[in-house]
Amino acid sequence: MKLFSGIVDSKEYLNGPPFELNNGNSIPQYILGKSYYTVLPWLLTPFNEKNGELSSVELAFNEVHGKGMELVATAIAKVKKRWKAVGKKWKEQCIEAFPFVIVFCCLLYNFLIECSEVLPDENVELRGNIELPDFDGEDDESAKRTRDALASHWSRLSQTV
């Protein structure tokens, strides 16, 4: 049974309510992605310099995006440290279940934290990422509008702090 494929086909992910910004823009739920992916309505990537230098708004967005990606990397490293099986190579026939195992491990990890369970040493070593070239194709227009709206919003917030 192809569990993950079934969810993708049914579109039953990221289907929560959008976030309403104070300027009236509506931001759908999304996942953060690296710059070697295209920006999609559900996958927000940082701005890249393919069209020249980045504006201060785009740089601010990239900074916030980078901090979010660091949090994601740390969380995944903690889950891998707590449940060693997650960090190992999986057999091809088991790979369809992997996203569900990751979600389960994350939920269980959060449950243990919520219950004040003593966890092992939280210091995790983040492995260096493999550097891949930035995506150089056409981006999704609605995703670009979402990213632009978020960038403007975060830029305004940083000026008020």
C-alpha positions in Angstrom: 0.0 0.0 0.0 1.4 3.4 -0.9 0.5 5.4 2.2 2.2 8.6 1.3 1.0 8.6 -2.3 -2.5 8.3 -1.1 -2.2 11.5 1.0 -0.6 13.3 -1.9 -3.4 12.2 -4.3 -6.1 13.2 -1.8 -4.6 16.7 -1.1 -5.2 16.2 2.6 -2.1 18.1 3.7 -1.6 21.7 4.6 -5.3 22.2 4.4 -5.7 24.4 7.5 -7.0 28.0 7.5 -4.8 30.7 6.0 -3.1 33.2 8.2 -4.4 36.7 7.8 -1.7 39.4 7.8 -2.5 42.8 9.2 -2.4 44.4 5.7 -5.2 42.1 4.5 -3.0 39.5 2.7 -3.9 35.9 3.3 -1.1 33.4 3.6 -1.8 29.7 3.1 0.0 27.1 5.1 3.4 26.3 3.7 6.6 24.3 4.1 10.0 26.0 4.1 12.4 24.8 1.4 16.0 25.3 0.3 16.9 27.5 -2.6 17.5 24.6 -4.9 13.7 24.0 -5.0 11.3 26.0 -7.0 8.9 28.2 -5.0 5.4 26.6 -5.0 2.1 27.6 -3.3 3.0 25.1 -0.5 6.8 25.4 -0.5 8.4 28.8 0.2 12.1 29.1 -0.7 14.4 32.0 -0.1 14.9 34.7 -2.7 18.0 34.1 -4.8 20.2 36.6 -6.7 19.4 35.3 -10.2 18.0 38.7 -11.2 20.6 40.9 -9.5 21.1 42.0 -5.9 18.4 41.4 -3.3 16.4 44.3 -1.8 16.5 44.9 2.0 13.0 43.3 2.2 14.2 40.2 0.4 17.3 40.0 2.6 15.1 40.3 5.7 12.9 37.5 4.4 15.9 35.3 3.7 17.2 35.9 7.2 13.9 34.9 8.9 13.6 31.9 6.4 17.2 30.8 7.3 16.4 30.9 11.1 13.3 28.8 10.4 15.4 26.3 8.4 17.9 26.1 11.3 15.0 25.3 13.7 13.9 22.5 11.3 17.4 21.1 11.0 17.8 21.1 14.8 14.4 19.4 15.4 15.2 16.7 12.9 18.6 16.1 14.4 17.0 15.8 17.8 14.5 13.2 16.6 17.3 11.3 14.8 19.3 11.3 18.0 16.4 10.1 20.1 15.2 7.4 17.7 18.3 6.0 15.9 16.2 4.0 13.4 15.1 7.3 11.8 18.6 8.3 10.9 19.5 5.0 9.2 19.1 4.0 5.6 15.7 2.4 5.1 14.8 -0.5 2.8 13.2 0.6 -0.5 10.0 -1.4 0.2 9.6 0.5 3.6 10.2 4.0 2.3 6.5 4.8 1.7 6.0 4.7 5.5 8.9 6.9 6.3 7.0 10.3 6.4 4.5 8.8 8.8 7.3 7.5 11.0 8.9 10.9 11.1 5.6 12.6 12.1 5.0 10.0 14.7 8.5 10.4 16.2 8.0 14.2 16.2 4.7 13.9 18.0 6.0 11.4 20.5 9.1 13.6 21.1 6.8 16.7 21.8 4.6 14.5 24.1 7.7 13.5 26.1 8.7 17.2 26.4 5.1 18.2 27.4 5.1 15.4 30.1 8.5 16.7 31.5 10.1 13.4 30.6 13.9 13.4 31.1 15.4 13.4 27.7 19.0 12.6 26.9 21.6 15.3 26.3 19.9 17.8 23.9 23.2 18.9 22.3 23.0 17.7 18.7 25.6 17.9 16.0 24.3 19.2 12.8 26.0 17.8 9.8 27.0 20.1 7.0 24.6 20.3 4.1 25.5 19.4 0.6 25.5 22.6 -1.4 23.4 22.4 -4.5 22.9 25.1 -7.1 19.9 27.5 -6.7 16.8 26.6 -8.7 17.0 28.4 -12.1 13.6 27.7 -13.6 10.3 29.4 -13.6 8.7 30.0 -10.2 5.0 29.7 -9.5 3.4 33.1 -9.7 1.0 32.7 -6.8 3.8 31.4 -4.6 5.9 34.4 -5.5 3.1 36.7 -4.4 2.8 34.8 -1.1 6.5 35.1 -0.5 6.5 38.8 -1.4 3.6 39.4 1.0 5.4 37.6 3.8 8.6 39.4 3.0 6.9 42.8 3.2 5.1 41.8 6.4 8.3 40.6 8.1 10.2 43.7 7.0 7.5 46.0 8.5 7.6 44.0 11.7 11.4 44.3 12.0 11.1 48.1 11.6 8.7 48.4 14.5 10.8 46.3 16.9 
